């Protein structure tokens, strides 16, 4: 699974780690995150992330 970086603050969403603060289980693909999901660091919307 690919990682995604927030273009606002640089936070990296790694599917193998999930987002414990946002109650996202490890193994959750970025595409499976809800549209309401936000960067846990700066609260940027999901659209502000780029695949790398």
C-alpha distance matrix in Angstrom:
0.0 3.8 6.7 9.8 13.4 16.5 19.1 21.9 21.5 18.5 16.6 13.0 10.7 8.2 6.6 7.9 11.1 11.5 14.7 17.7 20.2 19.1 18.9 15.2 14.2 11.6 8.6 9.1 6.7 8.5 10.2 11.6 13.3 17.0 18.7 20.8 18.1 19.1 18.2 19.6 21.3 23.1 22.6 21.5 20.3 16.8 18.0 18.5 14.9 13.6 10.3 10.6
3.8 0.0 3.8 6.6 10.1 13.4 15.7 18.7 18.4 15.4 14.1 10.5 9.0 7.3 7.3 9.5 11.9 12.1 14.7 18.0 20.0 19.0 19.5 15.9 15.7 13.3 11.1 10.9 8.0 8.0 10.0 12.3 13.3 16.8 17.9 19.9 17.2 17.6 16.3 18.1 19.3 20.8 20.6 19.1 18.2 14.7 15.6 15.6 11.8 10.1 6.7 6.8
6.7 3.8 0.0 3.8 6.8 10.3 12.8 15.5 14.9 11.8 10.3 6.7 5.7 4.9 6.7 9.0 10.3 10.5 12.5 15.9 17.5 16.8 17.9 14.7 15.0 12.7 11.6 11.1 8.9 7.8 10.8 13.0 12.9 16.3 17.1 18.6 15.5 15.2 13.3 15.0 15.8 17.4 17.6 16.3 16.0 13.0 14.1 13.4 9.6 8.5 6.0 5.9
9.8 6.6 3.8 0.0 3.8 6.8 9.3 12.1 12.0 9.4 8.3 5.6 5.2 6.8 8.8 11.8 12.2 11.5 12.4 16.1 16.9 15.8 17.6 14.8 16.0 14.5 13.7 12.4 10.0 7.5 10.3 12.8 11.9 14.7 14.8 16.2 13.3 12.5 10.6 13.0 13.6 14.5 14.7 12.9 12.6 9.8 10.7 9.6 5.8 5.2 4.4 5.9
13.4 10.1 6.8 3.8 0.0 3.8 6.1 8.8 8.5 5.7 5.6 4.4 6.3 8.9 11.7 14.3 13.9 13.3 13.3 16.8 16.9 16.3 18.8 16.5 18.1 16.8 16.7 15.4 13.5 10.7 13.4 15.8 14.2 16.6 16.1 16.9 14.0 12.1 9.5 11.9 11.5 12.1 13.0 11.1 11.9 10.0 10.7 8.3 5.2 5.4 6.5 7.1
16.5 13.4 10.3 6.8 3.8 0.0 3.8 5.4 5.8 4.8 5.2 6.4 8.0 11.4 13.9 16.8 15.7 14.5 13.6 16.9 16.1 15.4 18.4 16.7 19.0 18.4 18.7 16.9 15.3 12.0 14.4 16.5 14.3 15.8 14.8 14.9 12.3 9.7 7.1 10.0 9.2 8.8 9.7 7.6 9.0 8.2 8.9 5.8 4.4 6.6 9.2 10.5
19.1 15.7 12.8 9.3 6.1 3.8 0.0 3.8 6.0 5.8 8.1 9.6 11.6 14.8 17.3 20.2 19.3 18.3 17.3 20.6 19.6 18.9 22.0 20.4 22.8 22.1 22.2 20.3 18.4 15.0 16.9 19.4 17.3 18.5 16.8 17.1 15.1 12.4 10.1 13.1 11.8 10.4 11.6 8.7 10.3 10.2 9.4 5.7 5.8 6.9 10.2 11.3
21.9 18.7 15.5 12.1 8.8 5.4 3.8 0.0 3.8 6.1 8.2 11.0 13.0 16.5 19.2 21.9 20.4 19.2 17.5 20.3 18.7 18.2 21.7 20.7 23.4 23.2 23.9 21.9 20.5 17.0 19.0 21.1 18.4 19.1 17.4 16.9 15.0 11.6 9.3 11.8 9.7 7.6 9.3 7.0 9.8 11.0 10.8 7.0 8.3 10.5 13.7 14.8
21.5 18.4 14.9 12.0 8.5 5.8 6.0 3.8 0.0 3.8 5.7 9.1 11.8 15.1 18.1 20.3 18.4 17.7 15.9 18.3 16.8 17.1 20.5 19.7 22.2 21.7 22.8 21.3 20.3 17.3 19.9 21.6 18.8 20.0 18.9 18.0 15.5 12.1 8.8 10.3 7.5 6.5 9.5 8.5 11.7 12.6 13.3 9.8 9.9 11.9 14.5 15.0
18.5 15.4 11.8 9.4 5.7 4.8 5.8 6.1 3.8 0.0 3.8 6.3 9.6 12.4 15.7 17.7 16.2 16.1 15.0 17.7 17.0 17.3 20.3 18.9 20.9 19.8 20.6 19.5 18.4 15.6 18.5 20.4 18.2 20.0 19.3 19.0 16.1 13.1 9.7 11.2 9.0 9.3 11.8 10.7 13.1 12.9 13.6 10.3 9.0 10.1 11.9 11.7
16.6 14.1 10.3 8.3 5.6 5.2 8.1 8.2 5.7 3.8 0.0 3.8 6.6 9.6 12.8 14.7 12.8 12.5 11.2 13.9 13.3 13.8 16.7 15.3 17.3 16.3 17.5 16.4 15.8 13.3 16.6 18.0 15.5 17.6 17.5 17.0 13.7 11.0 7.4 8.2 6.7 8.4 10.4 10.1 12.2 11.7 13.5 10.8 9.0 10.7 12.0 12.2
13.0 10.5 6.7 5.6 4.4 6.4 9.6 11.0 9.1 6.3 3.8 0.0 3.8 6.1 9.6 11.4 10.2 10.3 10.2 13.3 13.8 14.0 16.2 14.1 15.4 13.8 14.5 13.8 12.9 10.9 14.4 15.9 14.1 16.8 17.2 17.4 13.9 12.1 9.0 10.0 9.8 11.7 12.9 12.4 13.5 11.9 13.7 11.6 8.7 9.5 9.6 9.5
10.7 9.0 5.7 5.2 6.3 8.0 11.6 13.0 11.8 9.6 6.6 3.8 0.0 3.8 6.3 8.9 7.9 7.1 7.5 11.1 12.0 11.6 13.3 10.7 12.0 10.6 11.1 10.1 9.4 7.6 11.3 12.3 10.7 13.7 14.7 15.0 11.5 10.6 8.4 9.4 10.6 12.7 12.8 12.5 12.7 10.4 12.9 11.8 8.7 9.9 9.5 10.4
8.2 7.3 4.9 6.8 8.9 11.4 14.8 16.5 15.1 12.4 9.6 6.1 3.8 0.0 3.8 5.5 5.5 6.2 8.3 11.4 13.4 13.3 14.0 11.1 11.1 8.6 8.7 8.9 8.4 8.2 11.9 12.7 11.9 15.4 17.0 17.7 14.2 14.0 12.0 12.4 13.8 16.3 16.5 16.3 16.2 13.6 15.9 15.2 11.8 12.1 10.4 10.6
6.6 7.3 6.7 8.8 11.7 13.9 17.3 19.2 18.1 15.7 12.8 9.6 6.3 3.8 0.0 3.8 5.3 4.9 8.3 11.1 13.7 12.9 12.8 9.3 8.6 6.2 5.1 5.3 5.3 6.6 9.9 9.9 10.0 13.7 15.9 17.0 13.7 14.5 13.5 13.9 16.1 18.4 17.9 17.8 17.0 14.0 16.5 16.7 13.3 13.7 11.7 12.5
7.9 9.5 9.0 11.8 14.3 16.8 20.2 21.9 20.3 17.7 14.7 11.4 8.9 5.5 3.8 0.0 3.8 5.8 9.4 11.2 14.5 14.4 13.7 10.6 8.7 5.1 4.7 7.2 8.3 10.3 13.4 13.0 13.2 16.9 19.4 20.2 16.8 17.6 16.2 15.9 17.9 20.7 20.6 20.8 20.4 17.6 20.2 20.1 16.7 16.9 14.7 14.8
11.1 11.9 10.3 12.2 13.9 15.7 19.3 20.4 18.4 16.2 12.8 10.2 7.9 5.5 5.3 3.8 0.0 3.8 6.5 7.9 11.0 11.6 11.2 8.8 7.5 4.6 6.7 8.3 10.1 11.2 14.7 14.0 13.2 16.5 18.9 19.0 15.4 15.7 14.1 13.1 15.0 18.2 18.2 19.0 19.1 16.9 19.9 19.4 16.4 17.3 15.9 16.0
11.5 12.1 10.5 11.5 13.3 14.5 18.3 19.2 17.7 16.1 12.5 10.3 7.1 6.2 4.9 5.8 3.8 0.0 3.8 6.2 9.1 8.6 8.2 5.3 5.2 4.1 6.2 5.9 8.1 8.8 12.1 10.9 9.6 12.8 15.4 15.4 11.9 12.7 11.8 11.0 13.7 16.5 15.8 16.7 16.3 14.1 17.3 17.4 14.8 16.2 15.2 16.3
14.7 14.7 12.5 12.4 13.3 13.6 17.3 17.5 15.9 15.0 11.2 10.2 7.5 8.3 8.3 9.4 6.5 3.8 0.0 3.8 5.5 5.3 6.1 4.7 6.6 7.2 9.8 8.8 10.8 10.4 13.6 12.4 10.0 12.3 14.5 13.6 10.0 10.2 9.3 7.7 10.7 13.6 12.8 14.3 14.4 13.0 16.6 16.4 14.4 16.6 16.5 17.8
17.7 18.0 15.9 16.1 16.8 16.9 20.6 20.3 18.3 17.7 13.9 13.3 11.1 11.4 11.1 11.2 7.9 6.2 3.8 0.0 3.8 5.4 4.9 5.7 6.8 8.0 11.4 11.1 13.9 14.0 16.9 15.2 12.8 14.7 17.2 15.8 12.4 12.8 12.0 9.4 12.2 15.4 14.8 17.0 17.3 16.3 20.0 19.8 18.1 20.4 20.2 21.3
20.2 20.0 17.5 16.9 16.9 16.1 19.6 18.7 16.8 17.0 13.3 13.8 12.0 13.4 13.7 14.5 11.0 9.1 5.5 3.8 0.0 3.8 5.6 7.6 9.9 11.6 14.7 13.7 16.0 15.3 18.1 16.6 13.6 14.6 16.6 14.4 11.3 10.9 10.2 7.0 9.8 12.8 12.1 14.9 15.6 15.5 19.2 18.8 17.7 20.5 21.1 22.4
19.1 19.0 16.8 15.8 16.3 15.4 18.9 18.2 17.1 17.3 13.8 14.0 11.6 13.3 12.9 14.4 11.6 8.6 5.3 5.4 3.8 0.0 3.8 5.5 8.8 11.2 13.8 11.8 14.0 13.0 15.3 13.5 10.3 10.9 13.0 10.9 8.0 8.6 9.1 7.0 10.6 12.8 11.0 13.4 13.3 12.9 16.8 17.0 16.1 19.1 19.7 21.6
18.9 19.5 17.9 17.6 18.8 18.4 22.0 21.7 20.5 20.3 16.7 16.2 13.3 14.0 12.8 13.7 11.2 8.2 6.1 4.9 5.6 3.8 0.0 3.8 6.3 9.4 12.1 10.6 13.6 13.7 15.7 13.2 10.7 11.6 14.5 12.9 10.3 11.8 12.5 10.6 14.2 16.5 14.8 16.9 16.4 15.5 19.3 19.9 18.7 21.3 21.4 23.2
15.2 15.9 14.7 14.8 16.5 16.7 20.4 20.7 19.7 18.9 15.3 14.1 10.7 11.1 9.3 10.6 8.8 5.3 4.7 5.7 7.6 5.5 3.8 0.0 3.8 6.6 8.7 6.9 9.8 10.2 12.4 9.9 7.9 9.9 13.0 12.4 9.5 11.4 11.9 10.9 14.4 16.7 15.0 16.4 15.5 13.8 17.4 18.2 16.4 18.6 18.3 20.1
14.2 15.7 15.0 16.0 18.1 19.0 22.8 23.4 22.2 20.9 17.3 15.4 12.0 11.1 8.6 8.7 7.5 5.2 6.6 6.8 9.9 8.8 6.3 3.8 0.0 3.8 6.2 6.0 9.6 11.3 13.5 10.9 10.2 12.6 16.0 15.9 13.0 14.9 15.1 14.0 17.2 19.9 18.5 19.8 18.9 16.8 20.2 21.0 18.7 20.4 19.4 20.8
11.6 13.3 12.7 14.5 16.8 18.4 22.1 23.2 21.7 19.8 16.3 13.8 10.6 8.6 6.2 5.1 4.6 4.1 7.2 8.0 11.6 11.2 9.4 6.6 3.8 0.0 3.8 5.6 8.8 10.9 13.6 11.8 11.6 14.8 17.9 18.1 15.0 16.3 15.8 14.9 17.6 20.5 19.7 20.6 19.9 17.5 20.7 21.1 18.3 19.4 17.8 18.6
8.6 11.1 11.6 13.7 16.7 18.7 22.2 23.9 22.8 20.6 17.5 14.5 11.1 8.7 5.1 4.7 6.7 6.2 9.8 11.4 14.7 13.8 12.1 8.7 6.2 3.8 0.0 3.8 6.3 9.4 11.5 10.1 11.0 14.5 17.5 18.6 15.7 17.4 17.1 17.0 19.7 22.2 21.3 21.5 20.4 17.4 20.2 20.9 17.9 18.4 16.3 17.2
9.1 10.9 11.1 12.4 15.4 16.9 20.3 21.9 21.3 19.5 16.4 13.8 10.1 8.9 5.3 7.2 8.3 5.9 8.8 11.1 13.7 11.8 10.6 6.9 6.0 5.6 3.8 0.0 3.8 6.5 8.3 6.4 7.3 10.7 13.8 15.0 12.4 14.5 14.8 15.1 18.2 20.2 18.8 18.8 17.2 14.2 17.0 18.2 15.5 16.4 14.8 16.6
6.7 8.0 8.9 10.0 13.5 15.3 18.4 20.5 20.3 18.4 15.8 12.9 9.4 8.4 5.3 8.3 10.1 8.1 10.8 13.9 16.0 14.0 13.6 9.8 9.6 8.8 6.3 3.8 0.0 3.8 5.4 5.2 6.9 10.6 12.9 14.9 12.5 14.4 14.6 15.9 18.5 20.1 18.7 18.0 16.1 12.7 14.8 16.2 13.2 13.5 11.7 13.7
8.5 8.0 7.8 7.5 10.7 12.0 15.0 17.0 17.3 15.6 13.3 10.9 7.6 8.2 6.6 10.3 11.2 8.8 10.4 14.0 15.3 13.0 13.7 10.2 11.3 10.9 9.4 6.5 3.8 0.0 3.8 5.3 5.4 8.9 10.3 12.4 9.9 11.4 11.6 13.6 16.0 17.1 15.6 14.5 12.6 9.0 11.1 12.4 9.6 10.4 9.3 12.0
10.2 10.0 10.8 10.3 13.4 14.4 16.9 19.0 19.9 18.5 16.6 14.4 11.3 11.9 9.9 13.4 14.7 12.1 13.6 16.9 18.1 15.3 15.7 12.4 13.5 13.6 11.5 8.3 5.4 3.8 0.0 3.8 5.6 8.1 9.2 12.1 10.8 13.0 14.1 16.4 19.0 19.5 17.5 16.1 13.3 9.7 11.0 13.3 11.1 11.7 10.7 13.9
11.6 12.3 13.0 12.8 15.8 16.5 19.4 21.1 21.6 20.4 18.0 15.9 12.3 12.7 9.9 13.0 14.0 10.9 12.4 15.2 16.6 13.5 13.2 9.9 10.9 11.8 10.1 6.4 5.2 5.3 3.8 0.0 3.8 6.4 8.9 11.4 10.1 13.0 14.6 16.2 19.3 20.2 17.9 17.2 14.4 11.2 13.3 15.7 13.8 14.9 14.1 17.0
13.3 13.3 12.9 11.9 14.2 14.3 17.3 18.4 18.8 18.2 15.5 14.1 10.7 11.9 10.0 13.2 13.2 9.6 10.0 12.8 13.6 10.3 10.7 7.9 10.2 11.6 11.0 7.3 6.9 5.4 5.6 3.8 0.0 3.8 6.5 8.1 6.3 9.4 11.2 12.7 16.0 16.8 14.3 13.9 11.3 8.5 11.4 13.5 12.0 14.0 14.0 17.0
17.0 16.8 16.3 14.7 16.6 15.8 18.5 19.1 20.0 20.0 17.6 16.8 13.7 15.4 13.7 16.9 16.5 12.8 12.3 14.7 14.6 10.9 11.6 9.9 12.6 14.8 14.5 10.7 10.6 8.9 8.1 6.4 3.8 0.0 3.8 5.3 5.3 9.0 11.9 13.5 16.8 17.0 13.9 13.6 10.5 8.6 11.3 13.9 13.5 16.0 16.6 19.9
18.7 17.9 17.1 14.8 16.1 14.8 16.8 17.4 18.9 19.3 17.5 17.2 14.7 17.0 15.9 19.4 18.9 15.4 14.5 17.2 16.6 13.0 14.5 13.0 16.0 17.9 17.5 13.8 12.9 10.3 9.2 8.9 6.5 3.8 0.0 3.8 5.5 8.3 11.5 13.9 16.7 16.0 12.7 11.7 8.1 6.7 8.6 11.7 12.1 14.8 16.1 19.7
20.8 19.9 18.6 16.2 16.9 14.9 17.1 16.9 18.0 19.0 17.0 17.4 15.0 17.7 17.0 20.2 19.0 15.4 13.6 15.8 14.4 10.9 12.9 12.4 15.9 18.1 18.6 15.0 14.9 12.4 12.1 11.4 8.1 5.3 3.8 0.0 3.8 6.4 10.1 11.9 14.8 14.0 10.4 10.3 7.4 7.5 10.2 12.4 13.3 16.5 18.2 21.5
18.1 17.2 15.5 13.3 14.0 12.3 15.1 15.0 15.5 16.1 13.7 13.9 11.5 14.2 13.7 16.8 15.4 11.9 10.0 12.4 11.3 8.0 10.3 9.5 13.0 15.0 15.7 12.4 12.5 9.9 10.8 10.1 6.3 5.3 5.5 3.8 0.0 3.8 7.0 8.6 11.8 11.8 8.6 8.9 6.8 6.2 9.8 11.2 11.3 14.6 16.0 18.9
19.1 17.6 15.2 12.5 12.1 9.7 12.4 11.6 12.1 13.1 11.0 12.1 10.6 14.0 14.5 17.6 15.7 12.7 10.2 12.8 10.9 8.6 11.8 11.4 14.9 16.3 17.4 14.5 14.4 11.4 13.0 13.0 9.4 9.0 8.3 6.4 3.8 0.0 3.8 6.0 8.5 8.1 5.0 5.5 4.7 5.6 9.0 9.2 9.7 13.4 15.4 18.1
18.2 16.3 13.3 10.6 9.5 7.1 10.1 9.3 8.8 9.7 7.4 9.0 8.4 12.0 13.5 16.2 14.1 11.8 9.3 12.0 10.2 9.1 12.5 11.9 15.1 15.8 17.1 14.8 14.6 11.6 14.1 14.6 11.2 11.9 11.5 10.1 7.0 3.8 0.0 3.8 5.4 5.7 4.5 5.2 6.5 7.0 10.0 8.8 8.6 12.1 14.1 16.1
19.6 18.1 15.0 13.0 11.9 10.0 13.1 11.8 10.3 11.2 8.2 10.0 9.4 12.4 13.9 15.9 13.1 11.0 7.7 9.4 7.0 7.0 10.6 10.9 14.0 14.9 17.0 15.1 15.9 13.6 16.4 16.2 12.7 13.5 13.9 11.9 8.6 6.0 3.8 0.0 3.8 6.1 5.7 8.2 9.9 10.5 13.8 12.5 12.1 15.4 16.9 18.4
21.3 19.3 15.8 13.6 11.5 9.2 11.8 9.7 7.5 9.0 6.7 9.8 10.6 13.8 16.1 17.9 15.0 13.7 10.7 12.2 9.8 10.6 14.2 14.4 17.2 17.6 19.7 18.2 18.5 16.0 19.0 19.3 16.0 16.8 16.7 14.8 11.8 8.5 5.4 3.8 0.0 3.8 6.0 8.2 11.1 12.2 14.8 12.6 12.5 15.5 17.4 18.5
23.1 20.8 17.4 14.5 12.1 8.8 10.4 7.6 6.5 9.3 8.4 11.7 12.7 16.3 18.4 20.7 18.2 16.5 13.6 15.4 12.8 12.8 16.5 16.7 19.9 20.5 22.2 20.2 20.1 17.1 19.5 20.2 16.8 17.0 16.0 14.0 11.8 8.1 5.7 6.1 3.8 0.0 3.8 5.6 9.1 11.3 13.2 10.8 11.8 15.1 17.7 19.1
22.6 20.6 17.6 14.7 13.0 9.7 11.6 9.3 9.5 11.8 10.4 12.9 12.8 16.5 17.9 20.6 18.2 15.8 12.8 14.8 12.1 11.0 14.8 15.0 18.5 19.7 21.3 18.8 18.7 15.6 17.5 17.9 14.3 13.9 12.7 10.4 8.6 5.0 4.5 5.7 6.0 3.8 0.0 3.8 6.4 9.0 11.3 10.0 11.4 15.1 17.7 19.8
21.5 19.1 16.3 12.9 11.1 7.6 8.7 7.0 8.5 10.7 10.1 12.4 12.5 16.3 17.8 20.8 19.0 16.7 14.3 17.0 14.9 13.4 16.9 16.4 19.8 20.6 21.5 18.8 18.0 14.5 16.1 17.2 13.9 13.6 11.7 10.3 8.9 5.5 5.2 8.2 8.2 5.6 3.8 0.0 3.8 6.7 8.1 6.4 8.5 12.2 15.2 17.6
20.3 18.2 16.0 12.6 11.9 9.0 10.3 9.8 11.7 13.1 12.2 13.5 12.7 16.2 17.0 20.4 19.1 16.3 14.4 17.3 15.6 13.3 16.4 15.5 18.9 19.9 20.4 17.2 16.1 12.6 13.3 14.4 11.3 10.5 8.1 7.4 6.8 4.7 6.5 9.9 11.1 9.1 6.4 3.8 0.0 3.8 5.4 5.7 7.9 11.6 14.4 17.4
16.8 14.7 13.0 9.8 10.0 8.2 10.2 11.0 12.6 12.9 11.7 11.9 10.4 13.6 14.0 17.6 16.9 14.1 13.0 16.3 15.5 12.9 15.5 13.8 16.8 17.5 17.4 14.2 12.7 9.0 9.7 11.2 8.5 8.6 6.7 7.5 6.2 5.6 7.0 10.5 12.2 11.3 9.0 6.7 3.8 0.0 3.8 5.4 5.8 9.1 11.4 14.6
18.0 15.6 14.1 10.7 10.7 8.9 9.4 10.8 13.3 13.6 13.5 13.7 12.9 15.9 16.5 20.2 19.9 17.3 16.6 20.0 19.2 16.8 19.3 17.4 20.2 20.7 20.2 17.0 14.8 11.1 11.0 13.3 11.4 11.3 8.6 10.2 9.8 9.0 10.0 13.8 14.8 13.2 11.3 8.1 5.4 3.8 0.0 3.8 5.5 8.0 10.9 14.3
18.5 15.6 13.4 9.6 8.3 5.8 5.7 7.0 9.8 10.3 10.8 11.6 11.8 15.2 16.7 20.1 19.4 17.4 16.4 19.8 18.8 17.0 19.9 18.2 21.0 21.1 20.9 18.2 16.2 12.4 13.3 15.7 13.5 13.9 11.7 12.4 11.2 9.2 8.8 12.5 12.6 10.8 10.0 6.4 5.7 5.4 3.8 0.0 3.8 6.8 10.3 13.0
14.9 11.8 9.6 5.8 5.2 4.4 5.8 8.3 9.9 9.0 9.0 8.7 8.7 11.8 13.3 16.7 16.4 14.8 14.4 18.1 17.7 16.1 18.7 16.4 18.7 18.3 17.9 15.5 13.2 9.6 11.1 13.8 12.0 13.5 12.1 13.3 11.3 9.7 8.6 12.1 12.5 11.8 11.4 8.5 7.9 5.8 5.5 3.8 0.0 3.8 6.8 9.6
13.6 10.1 8.5 5.2 5.4 6.6 6.9 10.5 11.9 10.1 10.7 9.5 9.9 12.1 13.7 16.9 17.3 16.2 16.6 20.4 20.5 19.1 21.3 18.6 20.4 19.4 18.4 16.4 13.5 10.4 11.7 14.9 14.0 16.0 14.8 16.5 14.6 13.4 12.1 15.4 15.5 15.1 15.1 12.2 11.6 9.1 8.0 6.8 3.8 0.0 3.8 6.5
10.3 6.7 6.0 4.4 6.5 9.2 10.2 13.7 14.5 11.9 12.0 9.6 9.5 10.4 11.7 14.7 15.9 15.2 16.5 20.2 21.1 19.7 21.4 18.3 19.4 17.8 16.3 14.8 11.7 9.3 10.7 14.1 14.0 16.6 16.1 18.2 16.0 15.4 14.1 16.9 17.4 17.7 17.7 15.2 14.4 11.4 10.9 10.3 6.8 3.8 0.0 3.8
10.6 6.8 5.9 5.9 7.1 10.5 11.3 14.8 15.0 11.7 12.2 9.5 10.4 10.6 12.5 14.8 16.0 16.3 17.8 21.3 22.4 21.6 23.2 20.1 20.8 18.6 17.2 16.6 13.7 12.0 13.9 17.0 17.0 19.9 19.7 21.5 18.9 18.1 16.1 18.4 18.5 19.1 19.8 17.6 17.4 14.6 14.3 13.0 9.6 6.5 3.8 0.0
